[in-house]
Amino acid sequence: MIVSVCKLFLILPSRSLKDKRRIVRSLTEKAASRFRISVSEVDSNDVPAAAVIGMSSVSSESRHANSIIDRAIEFIQAERPDIEMMDVERETLTGF
């Protein structure tokens, strides 16, 4: 079993927590349904202009798991070009 995980550090064009939640909810729901991955906001919950989103994909091949995460990152960038991606942390876990 291969698990590919990723954390995206984002700067959002939002001025309130309500705007932020709307943006983050839309992105996470679309990415989760389109790529069949787990997606959630994992940090900076109370900061209106920033979000940290975690994503994970499970597969029997590392190339496949990493490819899904790559496509999800590209989707987020294409879906909302007004969001600045500050950093991306990735890791691939093998075994179990």
Buried (B, 14 or more C-beta within 10 A) or exposed (E): EBBBBBBBBBBBEBEEEEBBBEBBEEBBEBBBEEBEBBBEBEEBEEBBBBBBBBBBBBBEEBEEBBBBBBBBBEBBEEEBEEBBBEEEEBEBBEEE
